[in-house]
């Protein structure tokens, strides 16, 4: 179970190095649609995504699951699991506390993305923008706010990575309410 959670944090959240740092120092992780595309992947270099940059599918945001993963590793972690954690790009080991903070950062980022991308009815589109580009176009982390221009990619750009329409409620977007409902069911006082 622990290996699965660590693998998810690494492949889908980009833990430990794919994040943006808010002015208060908190690291925001934005789920990717897969290990090679979406979220905050840079536009150049060895970690460049394979699809449209800065494109995010809100239906991949699963805060209840992130809380379960976070709580599970926090409760059941043993020192012998430390080797499962991915190393930072500089070779330093990551820590359980960093992974727990990554799940918290993904929850904060995801709810902010939903807030800034939802229409007056509360529905969100299939795809929204999360452009928070680093000055170094190959960098995985820097200061930035992933929802600064949401719902757009930049000032007015759009994107799509599954053939569904940007800004429309459709087969991708319809999964979002179920994932938010699961968070409320599992963590009613936190969601």
N, CA, C and O of each residue as an XYZ file, in Angstrom:
764
protein
N       0.824     -1.180      0.000
C       0.000      0.000      0.000
C       0.876      1.254      0.000
O       0.629      2.189     -0.762
N       1.898      1.271      0.854
C       2.765      2.444      0.957
C       3.469      2.713     -0.370
O       3.556      3.864     -0.797
N       3.966      1.681     -1.020
C       4.630      1.874     -2.315
C       3.665      2.477     -3.333
O       4.055      3.340     -4.120
N       2.423      2.034     -3.325
C       1.414      2.579     -4.238
C       1.155      4.057     -3.983
O       1.020      4.838     -4.924
N       1.085      4.438     -2.724
C       0.848      5.843     -2.380
C       2.041      6.702     -2.785
O       1.871      7.791     -3.334
N       3.244      6.211     -2.514
C       4.445      6.958     -2.898
C       4.507      7.088     -4.424
O       4.840      8.153     -4.944
N       4.190      6.013     -5.133
C       4.195      6.058     -6.602
C       3.191      7.066     -7.119
O       3.490      7.816     -8.049
N       2.001      7.098     -6.533
C       0.992      8.079     -6.944
C       1.503      9.495     -6.706
O       1.418     10.345     -7.593
N       2.031      9.749     -5.514
C       2.526     11.096     -5.190
C       3.600     11.529     -6.185
O       3.645     12.691     -6.588
N       4.449     10.609     -6.574
C       5.532     10.928     -7.498
C       5.023     11.114     -8.926
O       5.314     12.132     -9.554
N       4.273     10.151     -9.442
C       3.843     10.193    -10.840
C       2.738     11.208    -11.095
O       2.784     11.912    -12.104
N       1.756     11.305    -10.223
C       0.605     12.161    -10.494
C       0.713     13.559     -9.898
O       0.209     14.516    -10.487
N       1.351     13.697     -8.755
C       1.504     15.032     -8.166
C       2.839     15.679     -8.527
O       2.985     16.897     -8.421
N       3.800     14.886     -8.946
C       5.122     15.424     -9.246
C       6.002     15.567     -8.018
O       7.013     16.269     -8.051
N       5.622     14.902     -6.931
C       6.420     14.934     -5.710
C       7.779     14.291     -5.974
O       7.817     13.228     -6.595
N       8.876     14.863     -5.547
C       9.012     15.957     -4.602
C       9.333     17.322     -5.212
O       9.414     18.302     -4.472
N       9.521     17.428     -6.541
C      10.089     18.663     -7.080
C       9.211     19.490     -8.014
O       9.624     20.585     -8.395
N       8.028     19.030     -8.402
C       7.184     19.765     -9.347
C       6.106     20.534     -8.584
O       5.041     19.993     -8.286
N       6.390     21.793     -8.272
C       5.460     22.600     -7.472
C       5.696     24.073     -7.717
O       6.669     24.466     -8.362
N       4.790     24.885     -7.191
C       4.959     26.332     -7.150
C       4.889     26.749     -5.691
O       4.135     26.175     -4.905
N       5.669     27.738     -5.341
C       5.712     28.213     -3.969
C       4.932     29.518     -3.851
O       5.217     30.491     -4.549
N       3.947     29.524     -2.961
C       3.155     30.726     -2.704
C       3.985     31.722     -1.897
O       5.008     31.348     -1.323
N       3.560     32.984     -1.845
C       4.305     33.982     -1.060
C       4.507     33.583      0.405
O       5.493     33.992      1.018
N       3.590     32.791      0.977
C       3.740     32.376      2.376
C       4.669     31.173      2.544
O       4.877     30.703      3.662
N       5.231     30.669      1.432
C       6.168     29.548      1.487
C       5.539     28.184      1.268
O       6.263     27.198      1.128
N       4.212     28.094      1.235
C       3.559     26.798      1.041
C       3.749     26.334     -0.400
O       3.624     27.122     -1.337
N       4.051     25.050     -0.565
C       4.237     24.462     -1.887
C       2.914     23.932     -2.410
O       2.207     23.196     -1.723
N       2.590     24.322     -3.646
C       1.360     23.890     -4.296
C       1.692     22.847     -5.359
O       2.502     23.092     -6.253
N       1.067     21.700     -5.250
C       1.214     20.624     -6.227
C      -0.088     20.537     -7.012
O      -1.168     20.554     -6.421
N       0.002     20.445     -8.328
C      -1.175     20.348     -9.192
C      -1.128     18.991     -9.873
O      -0.171     18.696    -10.590
N      -2.153     18.150     -9.663
C      -2.133     16.820    -10.280
C      -1.975     16.900    -11.794
O      -2.560     17.756    -12.459
N      -1.182     15.997    -12.306
C      -1.023     15.879    -13.746
C      -2.038     14.853    -14.227
O      -2.530     14.046    -13.438
N      -2.352     14.879    -15.511
C      -3.253     13.880    -16.071
C      -2.557     12.554    -16.288
O      -3.215     11.544    -16.533
N      -1.280     12.540    -16.207
C      -0.451     11.359    -16.394
C       0.972     11.758    -16.090
O       1.240     12.930    -15.823
N       1.881     10.823    -16.124
C       3.234     11.182    -15.728
C       3.951     12.060    -16.741
O       4.985     12.639    -16.409
N       3.447     12.181    -17.957
C       4.153     12.966    -18.965
C       3.390     14.188    -19.467
O       3.822     14.810    -20.437
N       2.282     14.551    -18.848
C       1.544     15.704    -19.355
C       0.688     16.343    -18.269
O       0.354     15.729    -17.256
N       0.351     17.596    -18.523
C      -0.576     18.322    -17.663
C       0.089     18.967    -16.459
O       1.295     18.852    -16.240
N      -0.746     19.650    -15.688
C      -0.276     20.271    -14.462
C       0.763     21.346    -14.704
O       0.590     22.211    -15.562
N       1.837     21.288    -13.948
C       2.866     22.336    -13.953
C       4.144     21.945    -14.701
O       5.188     22.562    -14.494
N       4.075     20.937    -15.558
C       5.278     20.520    -16.273
C       5.837     21.676    -17.097
O       5.075     22.455    -17.669
N       7.169     21.791    -17.160
C       7.773     22.887    -17.908
C       7.547     22.753    -19.414
O       7.192     21.684    -19.911
N       7.759     23.854    -20.127
C       7.553     23.860    -21.578
C       8.813     23.482    -22.348
O       8.758     23.271    -23.560
N       9.939     23.394    -21.660
C      11.197     23.042    -22.314
C      11.997     22.102    -21.419
O      11.706     21.956    -20.231
N      13.012     21.465    -22.009
C      13.924     20.644    -21.236
C      13.514     19.196    -21.096
O      12.536     18.764    -21.706
N      14.259     18.431    -20.290
C      14.047     16.990    -20.184
C      12.717     16.592    -19.526
O      12.275     15.453    -19.681
N      12.085     17.501    -18.806
C      10.820     17.170    -18.133
C       9.618     17.790    -18.829
O       8.522     17.827    -18.270
N       9.822     18.274    -20.045
C       8.755     18.900    -20.827
C       7.600     17.915    -21.013
O       7.811     16.734    -21.286
N       6.381     18.422    -20.862
C       5.203     17.589    -21.073
C       5.025     17.245    -22.541
O       5.588     17.903    -23.416
N       4.232     16.202    -22.808
C       4.030     15.748    -24.180
C       2.751     16.288    -24.806
O       2.520     16.076    -25.997
N       1.909     16.983    -24.034
C       0.698     17.576    -24.594
C       0.706     19.072    -24.314
O       1.728     19.631    -23.915
N      -0.430     19.715    -24.524
C      -0.509     21.158    -24.330
C      -0.059     21.560    -22.930
O      -0.521     20.987    -21.943
N       0.845     22.544    -22.835
C       1.288     22.975    -21.504
C       0.206     23.756    -20.765
O      -0.649     24.407    -21.365
N       0.277     23.664    -19.450
C      -0.579     24.420    -18.524
C      -2.040     24.013    -18.604
O      -2.919     24.791    -18.234
N      -2.307     22.828    -19.073
C      -3.672     22.327    -19.203
C      -3.983     21.416    -18.011
O      -3.187     20.549    -17.650
N      -5.135     21.628    -17.419
C      -5.503     20.875    -16.213
C      -6.946     20.416    -16.331
O      -7.826     21.178    -16.733
N      -7.172     19.178    -15.980
C      -8.511     18.606    -15.985
C      -8.985     18.547    -14.534
O      -8.489     17.719    -13.769
N      -9.936     19.405    -14.130
C     -10.385     19.425    -12.738
C     -10.943     18.089    -12.244
O     -10.972     17.840    -11.039
N     -11.382     17.236    -13.160
C     -11.966     15.969    -12.711
C     -10.925     14.999    -12.171
O     -11.281     13.972    -11.594
N      -9.635     15.311    -12.351
C      -8.597     14.476    -11.752
C      -8.330     14.846    -10.291
O      -7.637     14.117     -9.581
N      -8.866     15.947     -9.856
C      -8.689     16.398     -8.475
C      -9.547     15.522     -7.558
O     -10.773     15.516     -7.671
N      -8.901     14.786     -6.654
C      -9.586     13.844     -5.772
C      -9.158     14.100     -4.325
O      -8.397     13.314     -3.760
N      -9.638     15.186     -3.722
C      -9.150     15.571     -2.394
C      -9.390     14.536     -1.298
O      -8.552     14.381     -0.410
N     -10.505     13.835     -1.340
C     -10.762     12.805     -0.335
C      -9.720     11.704     -0.390
O      -9.272     11.203      0.641
N      -9.340     11.333     -1.602
C      -8.312     10.309     -1.769
C      -6.964     10.810     -1.263
O      -6.234     10.073     -0.600
N      -6.634     12.062     -1.574
C      -5.356     12.612     -1.110
C      -5.296     12.615      0.415
O      -4.254     12.323      1.002
N      -6.424     12.949      1.056
C      -6.457     12.967      2.527
C      -6.291     11.545      3.085
O      -5.594     11.343      4.080
N      -6.931     10.570      2.444
C      -6.798      9.177      2.884
C      -5.341      8.734      2.740
O      -4.778      8.136      3.657
N      -4.732      9.028      1.589
C      -3.329      8.662      1.380
C      -2.439      9.326      2.429
O      -1.594      8.676      3.045
N      -2.642     10.622      2.622
C      -1.852     11.382      3.605
C      -1.994     10.784      4.991
O      -0.994     10.554      5.672
N      -3.226     10.530      5.419
C      -3.463     10.003      6.758
C      -2.917      8.592      6.924
O      -2.418      8.236      7.992
N      -3.012      7.783      5.863
C      -2.512      6.418      5.929
C      -0.999      6.406      6.141
O      -0.500      5.730      7.041
N      -0.272      7.155      5.311
C       1.184      7.124      5.470
C       1.607      7.773      6.788
O       2.578      7.348      7.415
N       0.886      8.784      7.193
C       1.215      9.429      8.467
C       1.047      8.442      9.633
O       1.845      8.435     10.570
N       0.011      7.623      9.562
C      -0.283      6.696     10.652
C       0.582      5.432     10.617
O       0.995      4.932     11.664
N       0.853      4.918      9.421
C       1.495      3.607      9.323
C       2.952      3.643      8.855
O       3.548      2.589      8.638
N       3.526      4.814      8.699
C       4.900      4.907      8.192
C       5.889      4.286      9.163
O       5.797      4.459     10.378
N       6.842      3.555      8.587
C       7.957      3.001      9.352
C       9.253      3.402      8.659
O       9.279      3.625      7.448
N      10.307      3.489      9.424
C      11.594      3.942      8.869
C      12.039      3.078      7.687
O      12.721      3.567      6.787
N      11.664      1.823      7.684
C      12.073      0.948      6.577
C      11.426      1.338      5.249
O      11.838      0.847      4.199
N      10.407      2.223      5.280
C       9.787      2.714      4.048
C      10.543      3.896      3.440
O      10.297      4.260      2.290
N      11.455      4.495      4.198
C      12.176      5.680      3.708
C      12.808      5.475      2.323
O      12.771      6.397      1.508
N      13.385      4.301      2.027
C      13.974      4.124      0.685
C      12.956      4.194     -0.461
O      13.354      4.388     -1.610
N      11.659      4.043     -0.183
C      10.642      4.139     -1.228
C      10.452      5.573     -1.716
O       9.989      5.790     -2.836
N      10.807      6.551     -0.883
C      10.605      7.951     -1.242
C      11.555      8.364     -2.363
O      12.740      8.032     -2.324
N      11.041      9.087     -3.364
C      11.928      9.525     -4.444
C      12.895     10.598     -3.955
O      12.580     11.371     -3.049
N      14.058     10.631     -4.560
C      15.039     11.660     -4.221
C      14.694     12.942     -4.971
O      14.079     12.915     -6.037
N      15.105     14.060     -4.390
C      15.001     15.335     -5.084
C      15.968     15.306     -6.268
O      16.877     14.477     -6.311
N      15.774     16.195     -7.209
C      16.659     16.237     -8.374
C      18.113     16.478     -8.007
O      19.016     16.070     -8.737
N      18.345     17.143     -6.874
C      19.724     17.375     -6.440
C      20.324     16.175     -5.713
O      21.457     16.244     -5.238
N      19.573     15.072     -5.623
C      20.062     13.853     -5.004
C      19.751     13.704     -3.529
O      19.955     12.631     -2.961
N      19.263     14.755     -2.900
C      18.922     14.671     -1.480
C      17.646     13.847     -1.296
O      16.741     13.901     -2.129
N      17.580     13.088     -0.204
C      16.371     12.296      0.027
C      15.184     13.192      0.380
O      15.337     14.216      1.046
N      14.000     12.785     -0.080
C      12.781     13.469      0.357
C      12.333     12.807      1.660
O      12.865     11.769      2.054
N      11.358     13.414      2.319
C      10.919     12.912      3.627
C       9.416     12.671      3.655
O       8.669     13.159      2.807
N       9.002     11.911      4.646
C       7.580     11.689      4.859
C       6.865     13.022      5.060
O       5.781     13.223      4.513
N       7.449     13.933      5.832
C       6.822     15.230      6.094
C       6.629     16.008      4.799
O       5.615     16.686      4.640
N       7.569     15.925      3.881
C       7.427     16.600      2.591
C       6.287     15.986      1.778
O       5.537     16.707      1.120
N       6.153     14.656      1.820
C       5.087     14.016      1.065
C       3.724     14.371      1.658
O       2.777     14.635      0.917
N       3.620     14.378      2.974
C       2.366     14.774      3.630
C       2.020     16.212      3.233
O       0.865     16.511      2.931
N       3.013     17.096      3.232
C       2.788     18.485      2.831
C       2.400     18.581      1.355
O       1.632     19.466      0.978
N       2.920     17.680      0.517
C       2.552     17.672     -0.900
C       1.078     17.346     -1.071
O       0.396     17.969     -1.885
N       0.578     16.376     -0.315
C      -0.857     16.073     -0.387
C      -1.678     17.272      0.068
O      -2.686     17.606     -0.556
N      -1.260     17.919      1.143
C      -1.972     19.120      1.607
C      -1.917     20.231      0.563
O      -2.914     20.914      0.330
N      -0.756     20.415     -0.065
C      -0.621     21.427     -1.103
C      -1.480     21.131     -2.317
O      -2.017     22.048     -2.938
N      -1.617     19.846     -2.664
C      -2.479     19.468     -3.788
C      -3.945     19.749     -3.470
O      -4.708     20.137     -4.355
N      -4.338     19.557     -2.221
C      -5.724     19.841     -1.811
C      -5.982     21.344     -1.885
O      -6.995     21.773     -2.438
N      -5.085     22.134     -1.341
C      -5.248     23.590     -1.383
C      -5.278     24.097     -2.821
O      -6.148     24.890     -3.183
N      -4.337     23.644     -3.637
C      -4.291     24.075     -5.039
C      -5.554     23.646     -5.773
O      -6.142     24.438     -6.510
N      -5.969     22.417     -5.581
C      -7.145     21.910     -6.295
C      -8.416     22.666     -5.967
O      -9.193     22.991     -6.865
N      -8.640     22.951     -4.691
C      -9.842     23.703     -4.337
C      -9.780     25.139     -4.866
O     -10.808     25.695     -5.254
N      -8.606     25.737     -4.885
C      -8.485     27.076     -5.476
C      -8.734     27.036     -6.975
O      -9.385     27.932     -7.513
N      -8.230     26.019     -7.660
C      -8.489     25.884     -9.090
C      -9.980     25.701     -9.364
O     -10.514     26.269    -10.316
N     -10.646     24.913     -8.536
C     -12.101     24.756     -8.705
C     -12.815     26.081     -8.485
O     -13.715     26.440     -9.244
N     -12.421     26.797     -7.461
C     -13.056     28.080     -7.149
C     -12.923     29.055     -8.321
O     -13.901     29.687     -8.721
N     -11.722     29.172     -8.863
C     -11.479     30.143     -9.927
C     -11.956     29.681    -11.301
O     -12.008     30.483    -12.234
N     -12.300     28.418    -11.439
C     -12.746     27.927    -12.745
C     -14.230     27.594    -12.788
O     -14.749     27.265    -13.854
N     -14.917     27.670    -11.672
C     -16.338     27.293    -11.690
C     -17.217     28.451    -12.147
O     -16.907     29.621    -11.919
N     -18.311     28.096    -12.792
C     -19.273     29.116    -13.210
C     -20.256     29.359    -12.064
O     -20.127     28.751    -11.002
N     -21.217     30.222    -12.264
C     -22.132     30.605    -11.184
C     -22.934     29.423    -10.640
O     -23.383     29.460     -9.494
N     -23.119     28.382    -11.440
C     -23.848     27.196    -10.976
C     -22.978     26.293    -10.108
O     -23.485     25.404     -9.423
N     -21.677     26.525    -10.139
C     -20.740     25.681     -9.400
C     -20.087     24.618    -10.265
O     -19.148     23.957     -9.822
N     -20.567     24.439    -11.495
C     -19.979     23.451    -12.402
C     -18.641     23.961    -12.926
O     -18.424     25.166    -13.053
N     -17.759     23.026    -13.225
C     -16.472     23.371    -13.828
C     -16.396     22.744    -15.211
O     -17.111     21.789    -15.517
N     -15.520     23.295    -16.041
C     -15.349     22.776    -17.392
C     -14.487     21.533    -17.440
O     -13.894     21.114    -16.446
N     -14.436     20.955    -18.633
C     -13.588     19.783    -18.858
C     -12.122     20.105    -18.621
O     -11.391     19.309    -18.033
N     -11.697     21.274    -19.080
C     -10.299     21.677    -19.008
C     -10.204     23.130    -18.581
O     -11.039     23.954    -18.955
N      -9.178     23.440    -17.795
C      -8.901     24.814    -17.372
C      -7.389     25.026    -17.420
O      -6.618     24.078    -17.564
N      -6.987     26.278    -17.299
C      -5.569     26.610    -17.327
C      -4.967     26.707    -15.940
O      -5.639     27.085    -14.981
N      -3.687     26.361    -15.846
C      -2.935     26.459    -14.583
C      -1.572     27.086    -14.837
O      -0.576     26.685    -14.235
N      -1.530     28.065    -15.727
C      -0.232     28.608    -16.120
C       0.428     29.356    -14.973
O      -0.098     30.346    -14.465
N       1.581     28.863    -14.584
C       2.425     29.486    -13.562
C       3.865     29.194    -13.975
O       4.585     28.449    -13.311
N       4.258     29.797    -15.081
C       5.541     29.495    -15.708
C       6.709     30.058    -14.906
O       6.653     31.181    -14.403
N       7.750     29.270    -14.799
C       8.979     29.715    -14.142
C       9.809     30.536    -15.133
O       9.694     30.352    -16.345
N      10.637     31.434    -14.618
C      11.526     32.226    -15.492
C      12.436     31.294    -16.288
O      12.665     31.504    -17.479
N      12.955     30.255    -15.615
C      13.734     29.222    -16.289
C      12.726     28.222    -16.842
O      12.097     27.492    -16.075
N      12.566     28.181    -18.151
C      11.511     27.377    -18.780
C      11.706     25.865    -18.628
O      10.838     25.085    -19.022
N      12.847     25.450    -18.057
C      13.084     24.035    -17.789
C      12.873     23.687    -16.320
O      12.890     22.511    -15.955
N      12.675     24.690    -15.479
C      12.585     24.472    -14.029
C      11.296     23.750    -13.646
O      10.249     23.941    -14.265
N      11.397     22.925    -12.622
C      10.225     22.222    -12.105
C       9.548     22.984    -10.984
O       8.366     22.764    -10.718
N      10.271     23.874    -10.320
C       9.657     24.619     -9.228
C      10.174     26.047     -9.195
O      11.299     26.336     -9.602
N       9.324     26.922     -8.700
C       9.650     28.340     -8.578
C       8.508     28.998     -7.812
O       7.540     28.333     -7.445
N       8.619     30.278     -7.575
C       7.516     31.000     -6.963
C       6.412     31.139     -8.000
O       6.690     31.308     -9.187
N       5.169     31.070     -7.558
C       4.057     31.227     -8.492
C       2.753     30.771     -7.888
O       2.728     30.057     -6.885
N       1.658     31.196     -8.515
C       0.309     30.849     -8.078
C      -0.378     30.135     -9.239
O      -0.723     30.780    -10.229
N      -0.588     28.817     -9.144
C      -1.154     28.063    -10.265
C      -2.520     28.555    -10.742
O      -2.862     28.351    -11.907
N      -3.292     29.182     -9.897
C      -4.635     29.625    -10.284
C      -4.693     31.116    -10.614
O      -5.782     31.684    -10.697
N      -3.547     31.755    -10.802
C      -3.495     33.204    -11.034
C      -4.300     33.632    -12.263
O      -4.890     34.712    -12.251
N      -4.341     32.823    -13.319
C      -5.107     33.185    -14.516
C      -6.217     32.182    -14.816
O      -6.842     32.258    -15.874
N      -6.468     31.263    -13.921
C      -7.523     30.271    -14.124
C      -8.855     31.019    -14.231
O      -9.070     31.951    -13.456
N      -9.739     30.669    -15.128
C      -9.800     29.429    -15.882
C      -8.949     29.396    -17.148
O      -8.853     28.351    -17.791
N      -8.333     30.508    -17.518
C      -7.593     30.552    -18.775
C      -6.143     30.119    -18.630
O      -5.580     30.098    -17.535
N      -5.560     29.776    -19.765
C      -4.134     29.511    -19.847
C      -3.517     30.868    -20.188
O      -3.585     31.312    -21.335
N      -2.921     31.519    -19.204
C      -2.472     32.892    -19.401
C      -3.681     33.817    -19.369
O      -4.664     33.538    -18.681
N      -3.609     34.920    -20.114
C      -4.688     35.912    -20.047
C      -5.980     35.442    -20.690
O      -7.059     35.774    -20.200
N      -5.904     34.669    -21.786
C      -7.146     34.272    -22.450
C      -7.035     32.964    -23.221
O      -7.937     32.627    -23.988
N      -5.953     32.224    -23.036
C      -5.754     30.995    -23.797
C      -6.637     29.848    -23.323
O      -7.148     29.859    -22.203
N      -6.805     28.865    -24.192
C      -7.590     27.676    -23.873
C      -6.752     26.435    -24.158
O      -5.676     26.526    -24.750
N      -7.245     25.290    -23.737
C      -6.531     24.043    -23.991
C      -7.499     22.872    -23.924
O      -8.620     23.006    -23.434
N      -7.062     21.744    -24.413
C      -7.807     20.491    -24.310
C      -6.824     19.367    -24.577
O      -5.943     19.495    -25.428
N      -6.971     18.275    -23.858
C      -6.052     17.159    -24.066
C      -6.766     15.829    -24.270
O      -6.112     14.792    -24.380
N      -8.094     15.842    -24.321
C      -8.805     14.567    -24.472
C      -9.862     14.607    -25.565
O     -10.626     13.657    -25.730
N      -9.905     15.690    -26.299
C     -10.932     15.822    -27.322
C     -12.216     16.447    -26.796
O     -13.142     16.696    -27.569
N     -12.286     16.706    -25.483
C     -13.438     17.401    -24.935
C     -13.151     18.902    -24.946
O     -11.992     19.318    -24.945
N     -14.186     19.692    -24.955
C     -14.061     21.129    -25.159
C     -13.673     21.878    -23.887
O     -14.204     21.617    -22.808
N     -12.741     22.810    -24.034
C     -12.336     23.696    -22.945
C     -13.548     24.509    -22.491
O     -14.314     25.015    -23.312
N     -13.707     24.624    -21.186
C     -14.757     25.468    -20.639
C     -16.159     24.916    -20.740
O     -17.108     25.577    -20.320
N     -16.318     23.727    -21.284
C     -17.639     23.107    -21.400
C     -17.788     21.997    -20.371
O     -16.812     21.361    -19.972
N     -19.016     21.780    -19.954
C     -19.308     20.689    -19.038
C     -19.591     19.458    -19.886
O     -20.521     19.449    -20.693
N     -18.785     18.423    -19.698
C     -18.942     17.232    -20.518
C     -18.432     15.995    -19.824
O     -18.422     15.925    -18.595
N     -17.999     15.002    -20.616
C     -17.609     13.715    -20.048
C     -16.440     13.768    -19.065
O     -16.351     12.924    -18.174
N     -15.559     14.730    -19.211
C     -14.484     14.872    -18.227
C     -15.018     15.573    -16.980
O     -14.856     15.084    -15.862
N     -15.648     16.710    -17.186
C     -16.102     17.540    -16.062
C     -17.124     16.839    -15.168
O     -17.196     17.134    -13.975
N     -17.904     15.928    -15.714
C     -18.961     15.296    -14.918
C     -18.418     14.419    -13.789
O     -19.170     14.028    -12.896
N     -17.125     14.109    -13.819
C     -16.533     13.318    -12.727
C     -16.223     14.174    -11.501
O     -16.113     13.648    -10.394
N     -16.081     15.470    -11.685
C     -15.663     16.362    -10.597
C     -16.595     16.300     -9.390
O     -16.105     16.147     -8.271
N     -17.920     16.410     -9.560
C     -18.797     16.389     -8.377
C     -18.658     15.113     -7.549
O     -18.757     15.158     -6.323
N     -18.429     13.984     -8.205
C     -18.286     12.728     -7.467
C     -17.046     12.758     -6.580
O     -17.076     12.276     -5.448
N     -15.982     13.310     -7.084
C     -14.740     13.356     -6.301
C     -14.850     14.346     -5.139
O     -14.311     14.103     -4.059
N     -15.538     15.447     -5.360
C     -15.731     16.416     -4.279
C     -16.698     15.833     -3.244
O     -16.504     16.024     -2.044
N     -17.727     15.133     -3.692
C     -18.659     14.483     -2.766
C     -17.938     13.453     -1.899
O     -18.220     13.339     -0.706
N     -17.016     12.709     -2.489
C     -16.252     11.724     -1.713
C     -15.447     12.416     -0.617
O     -15.346     11.900      0.496
N     -14.877     13.574     -0.922
C     -14.140     14.323      0.095
C     -15.072     14.709      1.240
O     -14.718     14.584      2.412
N     -16.249     15.173      0.891
C     -17.213     15.584      1.919
C     -17.667     14.388      2.765
O     -17.824     14.508      3.980
N     -17.875     13.247      2.124
C     -18.307     12.047      2.848
C     -17.220     11.580      3.822
O     -17.512     11.233      4.967
N     -15.978     11.575      3.363
C     -14.875     11.078      4.185
C     -14.366     12.111      5.202
O     -13.943     11.743      6.299
N     -14.406     13.387      4.845
C     -13.845     14.456      5.677
C     -14.793     15.651      5.721
O     -14.451     16.723      5.221
N     -15.978     15.488      6.309
C     -16.977     16.565      6.264
C     -16.528     17.874      6.903
O     -16.943     18.942      6.455
N     -15.708     17.821      7.916
C     -15.295     19.076      8.569
C     -14.114     19.734      7.850
O     -13.811     20.897      8.116
N     -13.441     19.015      6.946
C     -12.281     19.566      6.264
C     -12.576     20.027      4.843
O     -11.861     20.871      4.303
N     -13.623     19.480      4.235
C     -13.887     19.782      2.825
C     -14.729     21.026      2.650
O     -15.036     21.410      1.522
